[in-house]
Amino acid sequence: MADKESASTWKNLKENFPWKDMFLGFLIPKVLFLYGARHGAPFLWGAISVVWCVGVFYLHQVRAHKVNFFAIFAVIMIMARIIVVIAEKNPRMYLYVLALDNLIVGIIFMASLLFKRSLMQMFADSANAKIPQEILSSAYYEGAWRIVTFAWAVVYILFALVLVLLKSCNLKIVGLIDMFAGWPLMIILFLFTLKFPAWYWKNNYVKIKAGQ
């Protein structure tokens, strides 16, 4: 029974995850900015990406009366990357700003743990998934998203520390590490975000049913 309920919960969460919001509010502007940065026009495409995010945020707010957190997150990351580009002529500053970029993201996730709803729970709540009420009303619902949020925070903060520790390396090596480690890490984090809550609820289902 627990396996069936958990599978149903996972299916609902996956089907109701705001994929469209993530695609429009986060992936598209990030790709636009990376395209511009690759072709020597980071400021122009950075501005286009930010305008895109603002437009997506406004339309989502007007039509759905909900906040598109993905668009906000994308603007923060794009602005941080623009600062990285500005600092690129100074190798040492470039490295530290690059690390600061990741550190800021990590701090945002960590700071959200101080509030009733963590950042990842806000994303999850906006999905309107048909999760059983017994899970929603249990401490394990909030707990799962707090663990996920904490994982995002730790990964970004540790990655920032790794970049700082690489200060003696060639700048191109640091740039390649940031480029190739950034996206794989994000993919892993997204997979963890989708898989962990269902696993966590499944393994604590008896306690959830008992109201513990």
Secondary structure, DSSP 8 states (H G I E B T S, - for coil): -HHHHHHHHHHHHHHHS-HHHHIIIIIHHHHHHHHHHHTT-HHHHHHHHHHHHHHHHHHHHHHH-S--HHHHHHHHHHHHHHHHHHGGGSHHHHHHHHHHHHHHHHHHHHHHTTSSS-HHHHHHHHTT----HHHHTSHHHHHHHHHHHHHHHHHHHHHHHHHHHTTTS-HHHHHHHHHHHHHHHHHHHHHHHHHHHHHHHHHTHHHHHTT-
